[in-house]
């Protein structure tokens, strides 16, 4: 089953949050929360349930998108 676009957008926001500069964390957290709320609304489930449901898919998405993963400690 293909990944819904709202899940891909949520993963993108999570990626940005995880790997942004420290100075951008507040802005990226707000962006992630907005993406999560929008995705939950579109899916018709709670944000907590959706976040848990797609958590394991995040790294599959990162690999599929061929996104760089900064080394730990950077």
C-alpha positions, 0 to 999 in steps of 0.5 A: 500500500502506498504511503499517503501524502500526509504521512510523507509530509509528516515525515518531512517535518520530523526529518527537519526537526531531528536534523536542523540546527539548534537555533532552528529547533523551536521553529521546526518543532512548531512546524512538526506539530502543525504537520502532525495536527493536519495529518491527524485531521486528514486521517481522522485519528488522534495525533497521538495514535497517528504519531505512534502508527507511523513512527517505524515508517520514518526510517523507511521513508528516509531511505526511500528518499535517500536523505542524508543522516548526519552522524551522531553528535553533529 
